[in-house]
C-alpha cells in the first residue's frame, strides 16, 4: 500500500440519554484500483467479526446507513461489534471530482479493494451489510473470500447482469430522464416517488445537488455494467455463510427478494430491520443474552428462512420468534433468512 492517510473525527449527532459520542476514525488506503476511504467506529472485540457496510449508488455511508445505526435499539448491537463503513471511491464527503476520462472501477474491482481495507485494519473476518450496488459488491467479495465472511445482510440485491431488454430500456430512459432521476428510480419505488414524502424530497435534494454528481454517475455506470454473480443451488458458486436477504414493502418486486428493488428499508424501517438483524446475529451465535427489542416485545415476529440464495429459492421452513423467547435457532451453515420490511 503506497499511501495511507488517517484523520480523527468526532461526529455531532443526536445522542440518547446516557449515551456518549462515538469517536470515528476515517482512513484512506491505496489499492490496485485506486484509493478507498472508510470510517471505523468502536474498537475490535475479541473473537468477534467487524460489521462492514457498503452503500448503494447515489449515497455515501452516512446517507445510506446513519438512520439505521443511530436507531435506539441498534445501540446494543453496535456496542458489541466494531464497524467499518466503506465509501465507494469518489463518494465520500468532500471527494474531488474525478478528471475527464477517469476509468472508474467495476463492481468486481470495488470488491477486490476490500482485502486492502481489512489488511490495513488487521481484521480477519466480517459480517457484511450492503444495499443495492453495495450488496452486490459484498456478495462478490464473499464469493472470492469465503473464509473471511461470517455472515451477510443483503438489502435489495440484484445478482444478475442487465439483459438486452434492460439495457435498451436503460438507454431509452437516459434520453428522457436526468441521472439523478434515474438513480432515484433505482433507490425508491414509483409509488414512493409519486408520494413525494419528506424523505423523498430530502434524498432528491441530496442527489440532485451533489457536488460529486459526476463521480456518482461513474458508480452508477459500473453498477449497470455488472456481471452475473451466477449463484447455483448446490453448485460450486454459492455463498458459504449465513445470509439475511431484505426487501422493502415498497419494492416493485417484493415477490423476488433478490431483485433491483425500490424502497430503502434501512431508512424507512430501521426498527424492523434492527430486530431482524439482532435475530440473525443470535442465529450465528452472537448476543445470545440480548434483550428483546420494543417491536418484539409488542408482537410476534415471523421470519422466513430458505435454503439457498438463487432465484428459485426453496421456502423450506419458518422460524417463528415469540415474544417470550429471546433467541433464534441457528439454521445449517450457509442458511438464508428472508425479511420484508
QUIDA-V337489 format. One record per residue. N is the residue number from 1. SS is DSSP state (hx for helix, st for strand, lp for the rest). PHI is phi in whole degrees, -180 to 180 (NA if undefined). Layout:
# QUIDA-V337489
N & SS & PHI
N & SS & PHI
This chain:
# QUIDA-V337489
1 & lp & NA
2 & lp & -73
3 & lp & -135
4 & st & -129
5 & st & -130
6 & st & -143
7 & st & -138
8 & st & -88
9 & st & -132
10 & st & -117
11 & lp & -81
12 & lp & -99
13 & lp & -156
14 & lp & -60
15 & lp & -112
16 & lp & -80
17 & lp & -55
18 & lp & 80
19 & lp & -93
20 & lp & -104
21 & lp & -62
22 & lp & -85
23 & st & -82
24 & st & -115
25 & st & -111
26 & st & -103
27 & st & -126
28 & st & -128
29 & st & -129
30 & st & -80
31 & st & -127
32 & lp & -59
33 & lp & -116
34 & st & 111
35 & st & -84
36 & st & -130
37 & st & -109
38 & st & -148
39 & st & -123
40 & st & -111
41 & st & -116
42 & lp & 83
43 & lp & -122
44 & lp & -57
45 & lp & -104
46 & lp & -56
47 & lp & 60
48 & lp & -130
49 & lp & -74
50 & st & -86
51 & st & -88
52 & st & -117
53 & st & -110
54 & st & -141
55 & lp & -87
56 & lp & -89
57 & lp & -65
58 & lp & 86
59 & lp & -125
60 & lp & -124
61 & hx & -64
62 & hx & -71
63 & hx & -69
64 & hx & -88
65 & hx & -119
66 & hx & -60
67 & hx & -59
68 & hx & -73
69 & hx & -79
70 & lp & -96
71 & lp & -65
72 & hx & -55
73 & hx & -72
74 & hx & -77
75 & hx & -61
76 & hx & -64
77 & hx & -69
78 & hx & -71
79 & lp & -73
80 & lp & -102
81 & lp & -142
82 & lp & -75
83 & st & -131
84 & st & -124
85 & st & -104
86 & st & -93
87 & st & -100
88 & lp & -59
89 & lp & -52
90 & lp & 82
91 & lp & -101
92 & lp & -68
93 & lp & -59
94 & lp & 78
95 & lp & -66
96 & lp & -70
97 & lp & -74
98 & lp & -66
99 & lp & -66
100 & lp & -57
101 & lp & 90
102 & lp & -61
103 & lp & -89
104 & lp & -74
105 & lp & -62
106 & lp & -72
107 & hx & -62
108 & hx & -63
109 & hx & -70
110 & hx & -62
111 & hx & -64
112 & hx & -74
113 & hx & -79
114 & hx & -61
115 & hx & -57
116 & hx & -67
117 & hx & -65
118 & hx & -68
119 & hx & -64
120 & hx & -62
121 & hx & -84
122 & lp & 62
123 & lp & -99
124 & lp & -95
125 & lp & -140
126 & st & -137
127 & st & -112
128 & st & -89
129 & st & -128
130 & st & -131
131 & st & -124
132 & lp & 55
133 & hx & -58
134 & hx & -65
135 & hx & -66
136 & hx & -61
137 & hx & -59
138 & hx & -69
139 & hx & -65
140 & hx & -62
141 & hx & -60
142 & hx & -65
143 & hx & -67
144 & hx & -83
145 & lp & -135
146 & hx & -61
147 & hx & -73
148 & hx & -103
149 & st & -117
150 & st & -87
151 & st & -170
152 & st & -136
153 & st & -114
154 & st & -113
155 & st & -105
156 & lp & 55
157 & lp & -86
158 & lp & -118
159 & lp & -83
160 & lp & -105
161 & lp & -70
162 & lp & -71
163 & lp & -80
164 & hx & -62
165 & hx & -66
166 & hx & -63
167 & hx & -63
168 & hx & -64
169 & hx & -63
170 & hx & -64
171 & hx & -65
172 & hx & -65
173 & hx & -62
174 & hx & -66
175 & hx & -77
176 & hx & -117
177 & lp & -123
178 & lp & -78
179 & hx & -57
180 & hx & -58
181 & hx & -68
182 & hx & -65
183 & hx & -68
184 & hx & -61
185 & hx & -67
186 & hx & -78
187 & hx & -78
188 & lp & -128
189 & lp & -75
190 & hx & -63
191 & hx & -63
192 & hx & -65
193 & hx & -65
194 & hx & -67
195 & hx & -68
196 & lp & 49
197 & lp & -68
198 & hx & -60
199 & hx & -63
200 & hx & -63
201 & hx & -60
202 & hx & -62
203 & hx & -77
204 & hx & -63
205 & hx & -67
206 & hx & -59
207 & hx & -77
208 & hx & -62
209 & lp & -104
210 & lp & -65
211 & lp & -67
212 & lp & -107
213 & hx & -58
214 & hx & -63
215 & hx & -66
216 & hx & -60
217 & hx & -62
218 & hx & -65
219 & hx & -63
220 & hx & -61
221 & hx & -65
222 & hx & -63
223 & hx & -62
224 & hx & -73
225 & lp & -106
226 & lp & -66
227 & lp & -92
228 & lp & -63
229 & lp & -78
230 & lp & 58
231 & lp & -64
232 & lp & -133
233 & lp & -64
234 & lp & 69
235 & lp & -96
236 & lp & -76
237 & lp & -104
238 & lp & -158
239 & lp & -78
240 & lp & -89
241 & lp & -102
242 & st & -61
243 & st & -132
244 & st & -111
245 & st & -95
246 & st & -128
247 & st & -137
248 & lp & -79
249 & lp & -60
250 & lp & -85
251 & lp & -67
252 & lp & -68
253 & lp & -122
254 & lp & -62
255 & lp & -71
256 & lp & -122
257 & lp & -59
258 & lp & -86
259 & lp & -144
260 & lp & -78
261 & lp & -98
262 & lp & -82
263 & lp & 87
264 & lp & -127
265 & hx & -62
266 & hx & -69
267 & hx & -96
268 & hx & -95
269 & lp & -134
270 & hx & -63
271 & hx & -67
272 & hx & -64
273 & hx & -69
274 & hx & -61
275 & hx & -60
276 & hx & -65
277 & hx & -64
278 & hx & -64
279 & hx & -63
280 & hx & -61
281 & hx & -64
282 & hx & -64
283 & hx & -64
284 & lp & -87
285 & lp & 100
286 & lp & -106
287 & lp & 57
288 & lp & -62
289 & lp & -95
290 & lp & -61
291 & lp & -75
292 & lp & -74
293 & lp & -77
294 & hx & -62
295 & hx & -64
296 & hx & -75
297 & hx & -73
298 & hx & -98
299 & lp & -153
300 & lp & -93
301 & st & -97
302 & st & -119
303 & st & -118
304 & st & -91
305 & st & -115
306 & st & -124
307 & lp & -91
308 & lp & -152
309 & lp & -114
310 & lp & -87
311 & lp & -65
312 & lp & -104
313 & lp & -66
314 & lp & -95
315 & lp & -82
316 & lp & -81
317 & st & -163
318 & st & -117
319 & st & -101
320 & st & -100
321 & st & -115
322 & lp & -84
323 & lp & -71
324 & lp & -93
325 & lp & -111
326 & lp & -109
327 & lp & -133
328 & lp & -119
329 & lp & -66
330 & lp & -82
331 & lp & -83
332 & lp & -67
333 & lp & -54
334 & lp & 80
335 & lp & -69
336 & st & -121
337 & st & -113
338 & st & -110
339 & st & -134
340 & st & -110
341 & lp & -108
